Amino acid sequence: MLAAFELYGIGHTGALICLAAISILIILRCRKDVDSGHAKSALSLLAFCCFAAYPINQAAWESAGGAMTLDAVIPLHLCDIAAFLCGFALITRHPLLCELSYFWGLAGTLQGLLTPNLPYDFPHPVFIAFFLQHGVVVVTALLLPLGLGWRPRQGAWQRAFAWLLCYATIAFLINMALKTNFGFLMHKPNEASLIDFMPSWPFYIFIMICIGGLMFYLLGLPFRKSCQK
């Protein structure tokens, strides 16, 4: 029987180290020569993984015999959407897609890596699929500015935050209609997370919004003088 997930246990820590190493290797390769065959192959593989992450996650849950609830079937969690956005951002380099990938990836998905909402530990397929899906988002968010030379436009953090509020509004309405919990807007995650330290529903939602706005602002600070118009 596979062990339950252990926060910052061997499996969790090992996954974080692997993702950090992958990020560094891809960033260094792209900084050396983004037009090289190795760099293009790495970018193509990363984009493919962004698009494949959701179906792989679905297959992992089904193989584990997990309940295929609407929360699991419909790709409306923020990290599901972020993975697709990152894939298109890598292919098109569209300014808005890059901004959303950067801010959503580092302000949101990174928190998922640090405090995963997971029932299983390594080497369970659900564990591997989770870190694949969340990992490609964070790797892309780091790669865009550090490896590909992307820079946000003026007002990027406000724009990305506004889109996040739009997502939260739509997700909340869908949750009300379908009795789901996209964005953890209806109740806290079942597994341990930072939200556990916040007040009960609905007050933790307002705190999350404030923290999110602050993180978006801080992530935009390094680009204050280099923002594109």
Secondary structure, DSSP 8 states (H G I E B T S, - for coil): ---B--TTSHHHHHHHHHHHHHHHHHHHHHHH-TTSHHHHHHHHHHHHHHHHHHHHHHHHHHHTT----HHHHS--SHHHHHHHHHHHHHHH--HHHHHHHHHHIIIIIHHHHHS---SB-TTSHHHHHHHHHHHHHHHHHHHHHHTS----BTTHHHHHHHHHHHHHHHHHHHHHHHT--GGG-SS--SS--GGGGS-STTHHHHHHHHHHHHHHHHHHGGGTTT-B-
